[in-house]
Amino acid sequence: LLQTRHAENKQDFCSIAHPDQTASPTESSLPESQKSSLYELVQAGWSKCWSKRENRPYWFNRFTNQSMWEMPILGQHDVISDPLGLNAASVEGAGDAGVGNGQRKRRLSEEAAHGGLNRHVSSSMPQNITTFLNGWPCLPSGYSNPGQQFHPAPAATRPSLPSFSFTQTADVLKEIYWDLDIQTNAVIRERAPANHLPPHPEIELQRAHLTTKLRQHYQELCYQREGIEPPPESFNRWLLERKVLDKGPDPLLPSDCDPIISRSMFREVMNDIPIRLSRIKYKEEARKLLFKYAEAAKKMIDSRNATPDSRKVVKWNVEDTINWLRRDHSASKEDYMDRLEHLRKQCGPHVTAVAKDSVEGICTKIYHISVEYVRRIRQAHQTLLKDCNITDPEAAEVQDRLVYCYPVRLALPSPNHPRVELHFENDISCLRYKGEMVKVNRGYFAKLELLYRYSCIDDPRFEKFLSRIWCLIKRYQVMFGAGVNEGMGLQGALPVPVFEVLNKQFGVSFECFASPLNSYFKQFCSAFPDTDGFFGSRGPFLNFSPASGSFEANPPFCEELMDAMVTHFEELLEKSSEPLSFIIFVPEWRDPLTPALNRMETSAFLRHHMSVPAFEHAYRSGSQYICKKEEMYYKAVHGTVIIFLQNDAGFTKWEPTPERIQELLAAYQVSQRTLGSPVPSSTSSAEIEGFEDIAFLCGQFLCRSHIPQSSSCI
């Protein structure tokens, strides 16, 4: 009933002044205690509204949809307006009372053991920062002193997590995986608003349907032309690799790439021809796999347009292998695997030669279908904006000055958004539009609200908040795919203690590859500037050019993207004389060595590098915003290399000294003891052994395609 009443009067909403706005004369005359009380009410989600029907004011909480006639009292419930206490916050445990109203729970790492890591406290604002850009402090236009230290101004408002009365507040706060109080030290040149079309649920729904359809086309082409299932997550890696090259207008689907044949997709499909090598544990499985490969290679050569020499070589090697299998029944698993490796070396080049045109056809067909889908989406989006009388704005003036980095701003205003329904199922927030539901944990829903409050400047009344969350989550769901745990490795993140040390010891305040769902800081780069900019994103990192700052980079494990990342790092470090530092976390792929890792380890800007062994560190799941607590962390099945790339000024300011390095390694140990991260149930010890066998057989590419990955989003 209260929710219905508020919906009827939604157009009459008029909230009380936000603490970072100029106070009215009436508010200025209030006693300090009442000012503090109003501030806490605003942070807890309360606003004072007017009811036309009752002709009187009332209080409404946008987090809980709770309405009250009388001014609410934090930590209590009104017996008259809520006699049963249905809307009251849980009071079980006096130690948790009031959490969220200005009080912060201790972090996981602080609860690990006595004397845990301390959080870095930002410095106060210096006098030389006097101007602001869209609410973000900027530096004087003539600033060029690399020796002078500059610090970000404190935010006008630093809200704590809103106080939820519909959940166990303590449980929400125990799972905090972010610190939105840390201010940025990333400095950029002022930039014009982006020309991306503003997100809209109707367009996002169309994009989701067409992307799903494109995945189905890919699956059908692989089966019809090569008789195989698509390699796991190869479509996701295709999207990443294409976006490194793509100059098209769509934020997700590629439409303007050169070359049009994807090296990533070609490589992964070719690795599964003539058959996909499965995980091996027992001797009999190895024997069957060898026999299947021999039969499939012979069948492919006989059915394709192969040269006489290729037919002869493959036929002879296959017959020799089959005779060996019939003759030797006492061979061990290692003998079978050695024989399979030999057969692949002899037959592989000939199999690749006859399948090359077909696999290139798959890559070309998928790309051209994507181009057509982008055209449809673009046309529908422009029609929607035209119907709303939204036209291209005049070019905005941009001053040539240094500013602290700020979220992406869109040049085009947003059209009115349709209604998105919100309801809660236990600890899950469910948002529905036209029957399509997306879900997010309540704690992460609260995080998105905070990021929106910090970053969005065109929706002060939160009228588009739910629809923009729906678009955001839908976009990432579509990118990852609908399979169980599919794509989650593309959005993994470092443990909390590691982030705390990076900030405390190396001044890191910015993530180069993240998303609003998995970011630790409120300033980060992400894949989709149109949906993520409202929640703090600075846009894709390859389009982000900082002049100064300390950054953490944990890229998606796509080789083409990592190579482009290294090129971008070196260009930035070369042209900046201000303190600039990048701490990079990449997989230790050395057999063979990846180009990106080789370039970083031989870079002129390399200051230090070290390795964390496999199974001795963990990543936080890419599905952290929705997964269960016991599935939140998983051990890395490969080593991780940590590389420090810094210019001279960055090395002077954030030098990786032995003491700092030791504390960083200790943070990994803290996370191990605290979290006790097991390998996920989907990756058993037998499967790990199988991974090693496949890596031994196929080398770099198949191993990297099939081992569970962990990184941030592009």
C-alpha positions in Angstrom: 0.0 0.0 0.0 2.8 2.4 0.9 4.6 1.6 -2.3 1.4 2.1 -4.3 0.9 5.5 -2.7 4.4 6.6 -3.5 4.0 5.4 -7.1 0.8 7.6 -7.4 2.7 10.6 -6.2 6.0 9.9 -7.9 5.7 13.0 -10.0 5.5 15.1 -6.9 8.8 14.0 -5.5 10.9 16.8 -4.1 13.8 15.7 -1.9 15.5 17.7 0.8 18.8 19.4 -0.1 21.7 17.0 -0.6 24.6 17.7 1.8 26.9 18.7 -1.1 24.5 21.3 -2.4 24.4 24.9 -1.1 22.3 24.9 2.1 19.2 27.0 2.2 18.9 29.8 4.8 16.5 27.7 6.7 18.9 24.8 6.8 21.8 27.1 7.7 19.9 28.2 10.8 19.4 24.7 12.1 21.4 23.5 15.0 24.4 21.3 14.3 22.7 18.2 15.7 19.7 18.6 13.4 22.0 19.2 10.4 23.8 16.0 11.2 20.5 14.1 11.5 19.3 15.3 8.1 22.7 14.3 6.6 22.3 10.8 8.0 18.8 10.5 6.7 19.8 11.5 3.2 22.7 9.0 3.3 20.2 6.3 4.4 18.0 7.0 1.4 15.3 9.1 3.0 13.7 12.1 1.2 10.8 14.4 2.2 8.0 14.3 -0.3 4.5 15.9 -0.7 1.3 13.9 -1.1 -1.3 15.6 -3.2 -4.0 13.2 -2.1 -3.4 13.7 1.6 -2.1 17.3 1.2 0.7 16.8 3.7 4.4 15.9 3.6 5.7 12.4 4.1 9.1 10.6 4.1 10.1 8.0 1.5 13.1 5.7 1.4 14.3 5.0 -2.1 16.3 2.0 -1.0 13.5 0.2 0.9 10.4 1.7 -0.7 9.3 2.5 2.9 7.0 5.5 3.5 6.3 7.3 6.8 4.3 10.3 7.9 6.6 11.2 10.7 10.3 12.0 10.4 12.1 8.6 10.6 14.5 7.8 13.5 17.6 5.9 12.3 18.0 2.5 14.0 14.3 2.4 15.2 10.9 1.9 13.6 7.8 3.9 14.1 5.2 1.9 16.1 2.3 3.9 14.6 3.2 3.8 10.9 4.7 0.3 11.2 3.1 -1.5 14.2 4.4 -5.0 13.2 7.9 -3.7 12.6 7.9 -5.3 9.1 10.0 -2.4 7.7 12.4 -2.2 10.7 16.1 -3.0 10.4 17.2 -6.2 12.1 18.5 -5.5 15.6 19.9 -8.9 16.3 23.3 -8.3 17.8 24.0 -5.0 19.4 27.3 -4.9 17.7 25.7 -4.6 14.3 23.2 -1.9 15.2 23.5 1.2 13.1 25.9 -0.2 10.6 25.6 1.7 7.4 24.7 5.1 9.1 28.2 6.4 9.0 29.9 3.4 10.5 32.0 1.0 8.4 32.5 -2.7 9.0 36.0 -4.0 9.2 37.4 -5.5 6.0 37.9 -9.1 5.5 41.7 -8.6 5.7 41.3 -6.7 8.9 39.4 -9.5 10.5 41.9 -12.1 9.3 44.3 -11.7 12.2 45.5 -9.3 14.8 47.5 -6.5 13.3 46.0 -6.8 9.8 46.7 -4.4 7.0 45.7 -0.7 7.5 43.8 1.2 4.9 45.5 4.2 3.3 44.1 7.6 4.2 44.0 10.2 1.5 45.9 13.4 1.9 44.0 16.7 2.2 43.4 19.0 -0.7 46.4 21.3 -1.5 45.9 25.0 -2.2 46.9 24.8 -5.9 43.8 23.0 -6.9 41.1 25.7 -7.3 38.9 24.8 -10.2 36.5 21.9 -10.8 35.2 20.2 -14.0 31.8 18.5 -13.6 32.4 18.3 -9.9 35.9 16.9 -10.3 39.0 18.9 -9.4 41.3 20.0 -12.1 44.9 21.2 -12.1 46.2 24.6 -13.2 46.6 24.8 -17.0 50.3 25.5 -16.7 51.0 22.5 -14.3 54.2 20.7 -15.4 56.2 20.1 -12.3 57.0 16.4 -11.9 58.7 16.9 -8.6 55.7 18.6 -7.0 53.3 16.2 -5.4 49.6 16.8 -6.0 46.7 15.0 -4.4 43.0 14.7 -5.3 40.5 16.9 -3.4 38.3 15.0 -1.1 34.8 14.3 -2.5 32.1 16.8 -1.5 30.1 13.9 -0.1 31.5 10.5 1.0 28.4 8.5 1.7 28.5 5.3 3.6 26.5 2.3 2.5 22.8 2.9 2.7 21.0 1.4 5.7 18.9 -1.4 4.3 15.9 -2.5 6.3 15.0 -5.3 3.9 18.1 -7.4 4.6 20.6 -8.3 7.3 22.7 -5.2 7.2 25.7 -6.9 8.9 25.7 -9.7 6.3 25.8 -7.2 3.5 28.6 -5.2 5.0 30.8 -8.3 5.8 31.0 -8.9 2.0 32.2 -5.5 1.0 34.8 -5.7 -1.8 35.4 -2.1 -2.6 36.6 1.2 -1.1 34.8 4.1 -2.7 36.4 6.6 -0.3 39.8 6.4 -2.0 40.3 9.4 -4.2 42.0 9.3 -7.6 45.5 10.5 -8.4 45.0 9.9 -12.1 45.4 13.1 -14.1 44.3 13.5 -17.8 43.8 16.2 -20.3 40.2 17.5 -20.3 38.2 15.7 -23.0 35.0 16.3 -24.8 31.8 14.3 -24.1 31.7 11.0 -25.9 29.5 10.5 -28.9 28.1 7.2 -27.9 24.3 6.8 -28.2 22.7 6.8 -24.7 21.7 3.3 -23.5 18.0 2.3 -23.5 16.4 -0.9 -22.3 14.6 -1.5 -25.6 17.8 -1.2 -27.6 19.7 -3.3 -25.1 17.0 -6.0 -25.4 17.4 -6.0 -29.2 21.2 -6.2 -28.9 20.9 -9.1 -26.5 18.7 -11.1 -28.8 20.9 -10.5 -31.9 24.1 -11.4 -30.0 22.5 -14.6 -28.8 21.5 -15.3 -32.3 25.1 -14.7 -33.5 26.3 -17.2 -31.0 23.9 -19.8 -32.4 25.1 -19.1 -35.9 28.7 -19.7 -34.7 27.7 -23.0 -33.1 25.9 -24.2 -36.2 28.8 -23.3 -38.6 31.3 -25.1 -36.4 29.1 -28.2 -36.4 28.1 -28.2 -40.0 31.5 -27.4 -41.5 33.9 -29.1 -39.2 31.7 -31.5 -37.1 32.9 -30.0 -33.8 31.3 -27.9 -31.0 32.7 -24.4 -30.7 35.7 -24.2 -28.4 34.6 -23.1 -24.9 34.4 -19.3 -24.6 36.0 -18.8 -28.0 33.1 -16.5 -28.9 33.8 -14.3 -25.8 37.5 -14.1 -26.7 36.5 -13.2 -30.3 34.6 -10.3 -29.0 37.6 -9.1 -26.9 40.0 -9.5 -29.8 37.7 -7.8 -32.3 37.2 -4.8 -30.0 40.9 -4.2 -29.9 40.7 -3.5 -33.7 37.1 -2.4 -34.1 36.3 1.2 -35.1 32.6 0.6 -35.5 29.8 2.4 -33.6 28.5 -0.5 -31.5 29.9 -1.0 -28.0 29.7 -4.8 -28.1 29.5 -6.2 -31.6 32.3 -5.6 -34.1 31.6 -4.0 -37.5 34.7 -2.2 -38.8 37.8 -4.5 -38.3 40.9 -5.0 -40.4 41.6 -7.8 -41.0 38.1 -9.3 -40.9 39.4 -12.8 -40.1 40.0 -13.1 -36.4 43.3 -14.7 -35.5 41.8 -15.7 -32.1 38.8 -17.5 -33.5 40.8 -19.1 -36.3 43.4 -20.4 -33.9 40.9 -21.8 -31.4 38.7 -23.6 -34.0 41.8 -25.0 -35.7 43.1 -26.4 -32.5 40.0 -28.5 -32.2 40.4 -30.1 -35.6 40.1 -32.9 -36.4 38.8 -33.6 -32.8 38.9 -31.7 -29.5 41.5 -33.2 -27.2 39.7 -34.1 -23.9 41.2 -34.2 -20.4 43.1 -37.3 -19.7 43.5 -39.1 -16.4 43.6 -42.8 -17.0 45.6 -45.0 -19.5 42.5 -46.3 -21.2 41.3 -42.8 -21.9 44.7 -42.0 -23.5 44.4 -45.1 -25.7 40.9 -44.2 -26.9 41.9 -40.6 -27.6 44.9 -41.7 -29.7 42.7 -44.0 -31.7 40.0 -41.3 -32.2 42.5 -38.8 -33.4 44.0 -41.2 -35.9 40.6 -42.1 -37.3 39.4 -38.5 -37.5 42.7 -37.3 -39.3 42.3 -40.1 -41.9 38.6 -39.3 -42.5 39.3 -35.6 -42.9 42.1 -36.1 -45.4 40.0 -38.5 -47.4 37.0 -36.2 -47.5 38.8 -32.9 -48.4 40.7 -31.7 -51.4 44.1 -32.7 -50.2 47.3 -33.1 -52.2 48.5 -36.6 -53.0 51.6 -36.1 -50.8 49.4 -35.1 -47.9 47.1 -38.1 -48.3 50.2 -40.4 -48.4 51.8 -39.0 -45.3 48.6 -39.0 -43.2 47.6 -42.4 -44.3 50.9 -44.0 -43.5 51.2 -42.4 -40.0 47.6 -43.4 -39.2 48.1 -47.0 -40.2 51.3 -47.2 -38.3 49.6 -45.8 -35.2 46.7 -48.3 -35.5 49.0 -51.2 -35.9 51.0 -50.1 -32.9 47.8 -49.9 -30.8 46.8 -53.5 -31.9 50.3 -54.8 -31.2 51.2 -53.2 -27.9 48.7 -53.6 -25.0 51.1 -53.0 -22.2 51.8 -49.3 -23.0 51.5 -46.8 -20.2 49.5 -43.6 -20.3 52.7 -41.6 -21.0 53.5 -43.9 -24.0 50.1 -43.2 -25.5 50.5 -39.4 -24.9 54.0 -39.5 -26.5 52.5 -41.4 -29.5 49.7 -38.8 -29.8 52.2 -36.0 -29.8 54.2 -37.6 -32.6 51.0 -38.2 -34.7 50.0 -34.6 -34.3 53.4 -33.3 -35.4 53.3 -35.6 -38.5 49.6 -35.1 -39.5 48.9 -31.6 -38.1 50.3 -29.5 -40.9 48.4 -31.5 -43.5 45.1 -31.4 -41.6 45.5 -27.6 -41.1 46.1 -27.1 -44.8 42.9 -28.9 -45.9 40.8 -27.1 -43.1 42.2 -23.6 -43.6 39.7 -22.3 -46.1 36.7 -23.8 -44.2 37.8 -22.2 -40.9 38.5 -18.9 -42.5 35.0 -19.1 -44.0 33.5 -19.5 -40.5 35.4 -16.4 -39.2 34.3 -14.4 -42.2 30.7 -15.4 -42.0 30.4 -14.6 -38.3 32.0 -11.2 -38.9 29.6 -10.2 -41.8 26.6 -11.3 -39.8 27.8 -9.1 -36.9 28.1 -6.1 -39.3 24.5 -6.6 -40.4 23.3 -6.8 -36.8 25.2 -3.6 -35.9 23.4 -1.9 -38.7 20.0 -3.0 -37.5 20.8 -1.9 -33.9 22.1 1.4 -34.9 19.1 2.1 -37.1 16.7 1.2 -34.4 18.6 3.4 -31.8 18.6 6.4 -34.1 14.9 6.0 -34.8 14.2 5.9 -31.1 16.2 9.1 -30.4 14.5 10.8 -33.4 11.1 10.0 -32.0 12.1 11.6 -28.7 13.3 14.8 -30.6 16.9 14.2 -29.6 19.4 15.5 -32.2 23.2 15.8 -32.3 24.3 18.6 -29.9 26.8 21.3 -30.8 30.4 20.5 -30.2 31.4 21.3 -26.6 34.4 23.5 -25.9 37.3 21.7 -24.3 40.1 23.6 -22.6 43.7 22.4 -22.9 44.2 21.8 -19.2 45.1 18.9 -16.8 42.3 17.6 -14.7 41.8 14.7 -12.3 40.1 11.9 -14.3 36.3 12.0 -14.3 33.6 9.5 -15.6 32.6 9.4 -19.2 30.0 12.0 -20.1 27.7 11.4 -23.1 27.1 14.2 -25.6 23.5 13.2 -26.3 20.9 13.5 -23.6 19.1 10.3 -22.6 15.5 9.7 -23.7 12.8 8.9 -21.3 13.2 5.3 -20.1 10.4 2.7 -19.7 9.5 1.2 -16.3 11.8 -1.5 -14.9 10.3 -3.6 -12.1 12.4 -4.2 -9.0 11.7 -6.9 -6.4 13.8 -8.8 -3.9 14.2 -12.5 -3.4 16.1 -13.1 -0.1 19.5 -11.4 -0.7 19.0 -10.9 -4.4 17.7 -7.8 -6.2 15.8 -8.8 -9.3 15.1 -6.3 -12.1 12.7 -7.1 -14.9 11.9 -5.5 -18.2 9.5 -7.2 -20.7 10.0 -10.5 -19.1 13.8 -10.4 -19.2 15.2 -10.5 -15.6 18.7 -9.7 -14.4 19.8 -10.3 -10.8 22.4 -8.8 -8.5 23.3 -9.3 -4.9 21.8 -6.7 -2.6 25.2 -5.6 -1.4 26.3 -5.0 -5.0 23.0 -3.2 -5.7 24.0 -0.8 -2.9 27.4 -0.4 -4.4 25.9 0.5 -7.8 23.7 3.1 -6.1 26.7 4.7 -4.5 28.7 4.7 -7.8 25.6 6.2 -9.5 25.4 8.9 -6.8 29.0 9.7 -7.2 29.2 9.7 -11.0 25.8 10.5 -12.7 25.1 14.1 -13.3 21.9 14.0 -15.4 19.5 12.0 -13.1 19.5 13.6 -9.7 16.1 12.1 -8.9 17.2 8.5 -9.8 14.4 8.2 -12.3 16.6 6.3 -14.8 18.6 4.4 -12.1 16.8 1.0 -12.3 16.7 1.0 -16.1 20.4 1.8 -16.4 21.3 -0.9 -13.9 19.2 -3.3 -16.1 21.1 -2.2 -19.2 24.4 -2.5 -17.4 23.9 -6.1 -16.1 22.2 -7.2 -19.3 25.2 -6.0 -21.4 27.7 -8.0 -19.3 25.5 -11.1 -19.3 25.2 -11.0 -23.1 29.0 -10.6 -23.4 29.7 -13.6 -21.2 27.2 -16.0 -22.6 24.4 -18.1 -21.0 26.5 -21.2 -20.2 27.1 -22.2 -16.6 30.1 -20.1 -15.3 30.7 -19.0 -18.9 32.8 -15.8 -19.2 33.2 -15.4 -15.5 37.0 -15.7 -15.8 36.9 -12.6 -18.0 35.9 -10.4 -15.0 37.8 -11.9 -12.1 39.6 -9.6 -9.7 42.5 -9.5 -7.2 41.8 -10.3 -3.5 41.0 -7.4 -1.2 44.3 -7.5 0.8 46.2 -7.1 -2.4 44.3 -4.0 -3.4 44.8 -2.6 0.1 48.6 -3.0 -0.2 48.7 -1.6 -3.7 46.9 1.5 -2.5 48.9 1.9 0.7 52.4 1.1 -0.6 52.2 2.2 -4.3 49.5 4.8 -4.3 47.3 2.8 -6.7 43.9 4.4 -7.0 42.7 3.3 -10.4 42.0 0.0 -12.2 42.7 -0.2 -15.9 40.4 -3.2 -16.6 37.3 -3.5 -14.4 33.6 -2.9 -14.4 31.1 -1.3 -12.1 30.3 -4.8 -10.8 33.8 -5.9 -9.8 35.8 -2.7 -9.3 37.5 -2.0 -6.0 38.0 1.8 -6.6 35.3 4.1 -7.8 37.6 5.2 -10.6 38.3 2.6 -13.3 38.3 1.8 -17.0 35.8 -0.7 -18.5 34.6 -2.1 -21.7 31.4 -0.1 -22.2 31.5 3.7 -21.8 27.8 4.1 -22.6 26.4 1.9 -19.8 29.3 2.1 -17.4 29.9 5.8 -17.4 26.9 6.5 -15.2 28.6 4.3 -12.6 32.1 5.7 -12.7 33.8 4.3 -15.7 36.4 6.3 -17.5 35.8 4.3 -20.7 38.0 1.6 -22.4 41.6 1.8 -21.3 43.0 1.7 -24.8 41.2 5.1 -25.3 42.3 6.5 -21.9 45.5 8.6 -21.8 46.6 9.6 -18.3 49.4 12.0 -17.8 50.1 11.0 -14.2 48.9 8.5 -11.6 49.4 5.0 -10.2 47.5 2.2 -11.9 46.7 -1.5 -11.5 46.2 -3.5 -14.6 44.7 -7.1 -14.6 43.6 -7.5 -18.2 41.4 -10.2 -19.6 43.6 -13.1 -20.7 43.3 -12.4 -24.4 46.7 -12.3 -26.1 45.8 -9.6 -28.7 44.4 -7.4 -26.0 47.4 -7.8 -23.7 49.8 -7.0 -26.6 47.8 -3.8 -27.4 47.9 -3.0 -23.7 51.7 -3.1 -23.6 51.9 -0.8 -26.6 49.6 1.7 -24.9 51.6 1.5 -21.6 54.9 2.3 -23.4 53.5 5.1 -25.4 52.1 6.8 -22.2 55.3 6.3 -20.3 57.4 7.6 -23.1 55.6 10.9 -23.5 54.8 11.8 -19.8 57.3 13.5 -17.5 54.9 13.3 -14.6 54.9 10.4 -12.1 53.3 7.5 -13.9 53.3 3.9 -12.8 51.6 0.7 -14.0 51.5 -2.5 -11.9 50.4 -5.4 -14.2 49.1 -8.8 -13.3 49.3 -11.3 -16.2 49.4 -15.2 -16.4 52.8 -16.8 -16.5 52.6 -18.3 -20.0 56.1 -19.2 -21.0 55.8 -22.4 -23.1 56.0 -20.7 -25.5 56.4 -17.2 -24.2 53.6 -14.8 -25.1 54.6 -11.6 -27.0 53.1 -9.3 -24.3 55.0 -10.9 -21.4 58.2 -10.9 -23.4 57.8 -7.2 -24.3 57.2 -6.2 -20.7 60.1 -8.2 -19.3 62.4 -6.6 -21.8 60.9 -3.1 -21.6 63.0 0.0 -21.0 60.5 1.0 -18.3 60.7 -2.3 -16.4 61.5 -1.6 -12.7 60.7 -5.0 -11.1 59.0 -8.2 -11.8 58.2 -11.3 -9.8 56.0 -14.4 -9.9 53.4 -15.9 -7.6 53.2 -19.7 -8.1 50.2 -21.5 -9.3 47.7 -22.8 -6.6 49.3 -20.4 -4.1 47.1 -17.4 -4.8 43.4 -16.8 -5.6 41.2 -14.6 -7.8 37.8 -13.3 -6.9 35.1 -14.7 -9.2 33.8 -12.7 -12.1 30.3 -13.6 -10.9 31.0 -12.1 -7.5 27.9 -9.9 -7.8 25.6 -12.9 -7.9 27.4 -16.0 -6.8 27.3 -17.8 -3.5 29.8 -17.0 -0.8 31.6 -20.3 -1.1 32.1 -19.7 -4.8 33.5 -16.2 -4.4 37.2 -17.1 -4.6 39.1 -19.8 -6.6 42.7 -20.7 -6.8 44.7 -19.8 -10.0 45.7 -22.9 -11.9 48.7 -21.0 -13.4 51.3 -18.7 -12.0 50.9 -14.9 -12.1 53.6 -12.5 -13.1 53.6 -9.1 -11.4 55.4 -6.4 -13.5 56.2 -2.8 -12.5 56.4 -0.4 -15.5 57.3 3.1 -14.4 58.9 6.3 -15.9 61.6 8.0 -13.9 59.3 10.2 -11.9 57.0 7.3 -11.2 59.9 5.2 -10.0 61.0 8.0 -7.7 57.6 8.3 -6.2 56.4 4.7 -6.0 59.7 2.7 -6.1 59.1 -1.1 -5.7 61.5 -1.4 -2.7 62.1 -4.8 -1.1 60.0 -3.9 1.9 57.0 -2.9 -0.3 57.4 -6.0 -2.4 57.5 -8.2 0.7 54.3 -6.6 2.0 52.6 -7.2 -1.4 53.5 -10.9 -1.3 52.4 -11.1 2.3 49.0 -9.7 1.2 48.6 -12.8 -1.0 49.4 -15.0 2.1 46.8 -13.1 4.1 44.1 -13.7 1.5 45.1 -17.4 1.4 44.7 -17.8 5.2 41.6 -15.8 5.4 39.7 -17.1 2.4 41.0 -20.6 2.2 40.3 -20.5 -1.5 39.6 -23.9 -2.9 39.8 -24.8 -6.6 36.2 -24.5 -7.8 34.2 -27.7 -7.9 34.1 -27.4 -11.7 37.9 -27.8 -11.7 38.9 -31.0 -10.0 42.4 -32.3 -9.4 41.8 -34.8 -12.2 40.9 -32.0 -14.6 44.0 -30.1 -13.6 46.1 -33.1 -14.4 44.3 -33.3 -17.7 45.1 -29.6 -18.4 48.8 -30.4 -18.0 48.5 -33.3 -20.5 46.8 -31.1 -23.0 49.3 -28.3 -22.5 52.1 -30.8 -23.1 50.5 -31.9 -26.3 49.2 -28.7 -27.8 51.5 -26.0 -26.4 50.4 -22.5 -25.9 47.1 -22.0 -27.6 45.0 -24.9 -26.6 46.2 -24.7 -23.0 45.4 -21.0 -22.7 42.0 -21.5 -24.4 40.7 -24.2 -22.0 42.3 -23.5 -18.6 40.0 -21.4 -16.4 40.9 -17.8 -16.7 40.8 -14.9 -14.2 41.1 -11.2 -14.9 39.2 -8.0 -15.1 37.0 -6.9 -17.9 38.5 -4.9 -20.7 
